[in-house]
Amino acid sequence: MRRNFNTQLNELNIKLLKMGAMVQEIIEASVEALAKQDLTLAKKIYEMDDEIDKIELEIELECMNLIALQQPMAKDLRVIATILKMITDLERMGDHAVNIARVTLEIGNEPLIKPLIDIPKMAKLAQNMVNKSLNAFMKLDVKLAEEVAHDDEEVDQLHEYIYTELMDMMIKNQKIVKQATNLIFISRYLERIADHATNIGERTIYIVTGENVEIN
């Protein structure tokens, strides 16, 4: 029975990693669509999010089946409860990528008011945070989970810089208010993605220690 439980848990972990890879891909694609003003790619983001939603439901059902049939206790139960929360974080990251795509479609072919440097940098950091937080979970590595918080601080600093820069630009030129506001929204969506990755790091610490902590 224990062997069967471990097999099912390993399969869950594989699906979780797949979902994480899909989230990293959708983050990259959403910002690429913005930078290249690729409206076709922006529309494809919605389809990619549908796939993320689908795998979230599959993982959720399998978790519920494990709880019902195996009746896990202590650490095993914490692992399954953590996976259920993690897939919610991952799904919300996908939703934020959709929000970025929506803004990209709203901007359309209108020339960008500034070269995009910091937003792609934020996106890359957020992708790395997702990857690092999932690796921390798979290895039950508390130190690696805590490192995610340091990355989150860098994302927060970039968001602050982007916000200040765009606000200054809007004060000097009110014609760019709409697009500048949209770019601030995108920066905020990326900042939220990083927060969700931090949540995953915190949940890993919970599995190992049994304590709920805020690592940032």
Secondary structure per residue as TSV (DSSP state, phi and psi in degrees):
chain	resnum	aa	ss	phi	psi
A	1	M	-	360.0	-41.6
A	2	R	H	-65.1	-39.5
A	3	R	H	-63.1	-40.4
A	4	N	H	-64.4	-40.1
A	5	F	H	-62.3	-46.1
A	6	N	H	-63.3	-37.9
A	7	T	H	-62.3	-46.8
A	8	Q	H	-65.0	-37.2
A	9	L	H	-66.9	-39.1
A	10	N	H	-62.6	-40.1
A	11	E	H	-64.6	-37.9
A	12	L	H	-62.4	-43.4
A	13	N	H	-61.7	-39.7
A	14	I	H	-62.3	-44.2
A	15	K	H	-64.9	-37.1
A	16	L	H	-63.7	-43.0
A	17	L	H	-63.1	-39.0
A	18	K	H	-62.3	-43.7
A	19	M	H	-62.3	-41.5
A	20	G	H	-62.2	-40.4
A	21	A	H	-64.2	-39.3
A	22	M	H	-64.1	-37.4
A	23	V	H	-67.2	-43.4
A	24	Q	H	-60.0	-39.7
A	25	E	H	-65.8	-41.7
A	26	I	H	-71.4	-32.4
A	27	I	H	-63.0	-49.0
A	28	E	H	-60.7	-45.0
A	29	A	H	-65.4	-38.4
A	30	S	H	-65.3	-41.5
A	31	V	H	-75.6	-33.1
A	32	E	H	-63.3	-41.3
A	33	A	H	-61.1	-38.8
A	34	L	H	-66.8	-51.1
A	35	A	H	-61.4	-39.4
A	36	K	H	-92.2	-3.8
A	37	Q	T	49.5	47.2
A	38	D	-	-92.3	95.8
A	39	L	H	-71.1	-28.1
A	40	T	H	-65.2	-44.8
A	41	L	H	-65.7	-38.0
A	42	A	H	-60.0	-40.1
A	43	K	H	-68.7	-31.4
A	44	K	H	-67.8	-23.6
A	45	I	H	-57.2	-36.5
A	46	Y	H	-62.7	-40.3
A	47	E	H	-67.2	-39.7
A	48	M	H	-63.0	-38.0
A	49	D	H	-67.4	-34.4
A	50	D	H	-60.3	-38.8
A	51	E	H	-67.2	-37.9
A	52	I	H	-65.1	-42.9
A	53	D	H	-60.9	-38.3
A	54	K	H	-65.1	-46.3
A	55	I	H	-71.0	-29.2
A	56	E	H	-60.7	-44.6
A	57	L	H	-64.3	-39.8
A	58	E	H	-61.6	-45.8
A	59	I	H	-65.0	-41.2
A	60	E	H	-60.7	-44.3
A	61	L	H	-63.9	-41.1
A	62	E	H	-67.1	-36.3
A	63	C	H	-63.2	-44.9
A	64	M	H	-63.9	-38.1
A	65	N	H	-64.5	-40.7
A	66	L	H	-62.6	-42.8
A	67	I	H	-64.4	-43.4
A	68	A	H	-69.8	-41.9
A	69	L	H	-90.7	-32.5
A	70	Q	H	-100.8	-18.7
A	71	Q	-	47.2	58.3
A	72	P	-	-65.3	152.8
A	73	M	-	-124.2	163.9
A	74	A	H	48.5	-122.9
A	75	K	H	-62.8	-38.2
A	76	D	H	-60.6	-40.0
A	77	L	H	-68.3	-37.4
A	78	R	H	-63.3	-38.1
A	79	V	H	-61.9	-48.0
A	80	I	H	-66.8	-41.9
A	81	A	H	-61.7	-37.6
A	82	T	H	-66.4	-42.9
A	83	I	H	-59.7	-41.6
A	84	L	H	-60.1	-39.0
A	85	K	H	-75.6	-36.3
A	86	M	H	-63.6	-40.1
A	87	I	H	-67.6	-27.0
A	88	T	H	-67.6	-43.3
A	89	D	H	-60.7	-45.1
A	90	L	H	-64.1	-40.1
A	91	E	H	-63.9	-38.9
A	92	R	H	-69.0	-31.5
A	93	M	H	-61.2	-42.5
A	94	G	H	-60.9	-39.3
A	95	D	H	-62.4	-39.3
A	96	H	H	-66.9	-35.2
A	97	A	H	-63.6	-38.4
A	98	V	H	-62.5	-39.9
A	99	N	H	-61.2	-39.5
A	100	I	H	-63.3	-42.7
A	101	A	H	-62.7	-40.2
A	102	R	H	-61.4	-43.5
A	103	V	H	-65.2	-39.9
A	104	T	H	-58.9	-43.3
A	105	L	H	-66.2	-32.9
A	106	E	H	-69.6	-40.1
A	107	I	H	-66.9	-36.8
A	108	G	T	62.5	-133.2
A	109	N	T	-96.5	8.8
A	110	E	S	-62.0	131.8
A	111	P	-	-56.3	137.7
A	112	L	-	-69.7	141.8
A	113	I	S	-74.9	-14.6
A	114	K	S	-158.9	153.6
A	115	P	-	-61.2	138.6
A	116	L	-	-86.8	110.1
A	117	I	S	-118.6	-53.2
A	118	D	H	-76.5	-33.6
A	119	I	H	-64.4	-48.2
A	120	P	H	-60.7	-34.1
A	121	K	H	-64.7	-41.9
A	122	M	H	-60.4	-43.2
A	123	A	H	-62.3	-41.5
A	124	K	H	-64.9	-41.5
A	125	L	H	-62.5	-42.9
A	126	A	H	-63.4	-42.2
A	127	Q	H	-59.3	-45.5
A	128	N	H	-64.1	-34.6
A	129	M	H	-66.3	-40.6
A	130	V	H	-60.3	-47.1
A	131	N	H	-62.5	-44.9
A	132	K	H	-66.2	-41.1
A	133	S	H	-66.4	-37.3
A	134	L	H	-69.8	-38.7
A	135	N	H	-63.6	-39.0
A	136	A	H	-61.4	-39.8
A	137	F	H	-65.9	-46.9
A	138	M	H	-63.6	-35.5
A	139	K	H	-93.2	-5.3
A	140	L	T	50.7	49.0
A	141	D	-	-101.8	101.9
A	142	V	H	-64.4	-41.5
A	143	K	H	-61.4	-42.7
A	144	L	H	-66.2	-38.5
A	145	A	H	-62.1	-39.3
A	146	E	H	-68.5	-29.7
A	147	E	H	-63.0	-29.3
A	148	V	H	-58.9	-35.2
A	149	A	H	-63.1	-38.1
A	150	H	H	-66.1	-38.5
A	151	D	H	-64.6	-37.0
A	152	D	H	-63.9	-35.7
A	153	E	H	-62.0	-38.6
A	154	E	H	-66.5	-40.2
A	155	V	H	-63.3	-42.3
A	156	D	H	-61.1	-41.0
A	157	Q	H	-64.9	-40.7
A	158	L	H	-64.1	-42.0
A	159	H	H	-61.1	-41.6
A	160	E	H	-63.2	-42.2
A	161	Y	H	-64.9	-45.9
A	162	I	H	-61.1	-44.4
A	163	Y	H	-59.3	-48.4
A	164	T	H	-63.2	-45.2
A	165	E	H	-61.4	-46.5
A	166	L	H	-70.3	-34.8
A	167	M	H	-63.0	-42.6
A	168	D	H	-61.8	-40.5
A	169	M	H	-64.6	-38.9
A	170	M	H	-66.4	-36.6
A	171	I	H	-63.7	-37.6
A	172	K	H	-80.2	-26.3
A	173	N	-	-145.4	99.2
A	174	Q	G	-71.6	-11.3
A	175	K	G	-70.0	-19.7
A	176	I	G	-99.2	6.7
A	177	V	H	-53.7	-46.8
A	178	K	H	-61.8	-50.6
A	179	Q	H	-68.8	-39.5
A	180	A	H	-61.4	-40.3
A	181	T	H	-63.2	-41.6
A	182	N	H	-62.4	-38.9
A	183	L	H	-68.3	-34.0
A	184	I	H	-63.9	-41.1
A	185	F	H	-58.8	-43.7
A	186	I	H	-62.8	-43.1
A	187	S	H	-59.8	-40.4
A	188	R	H	-65.2	-40.2
A	189	Y	H	-62.1	-40.8
A	190	L	H	-67.3	-36.9
A	191	E	H	-63.8	-36.9
A	192	R	H	-69.7	-37.5
A	193	I	H	-58.5	-44.1
A	194	A	H	-62.4	-37.9
A	195	D	H	-62.2	-40.3
A	196	H	H	-66.1	-36.5
A	197	A	H	-63.8	-38.4
A	198	T	H	-62.7	-39.0
A	199	N	H	-56.7	-41.4
A	200	I	H	-63.4	-40.8
A	201	G	H	-59.9	-42.1
A	202	E	H	-64.4	-36.3
A	203	R	H	-69.4	-31.9
A	204	T	H	-64.1	-43.2
A	205	I	H	-61.3	-37.1
A	206	Y	H	-62.1	-41.3
A	207	I	H	-60.8	-45.8
A	208	V	H	-72.6	-43.1
A	209	T	H	-103.2	-19.8
A	210	G	S	78.7	7.7
A	211	E	-	-113.9	138.1
A	212	N	-	-85.2	119.0
A	213	V	-	-129.9	155.6
A	214	E	-	-104.9	115.9
A	215	I	-	-89.2	-4.6
A	216	N	-	-126.7	360.0
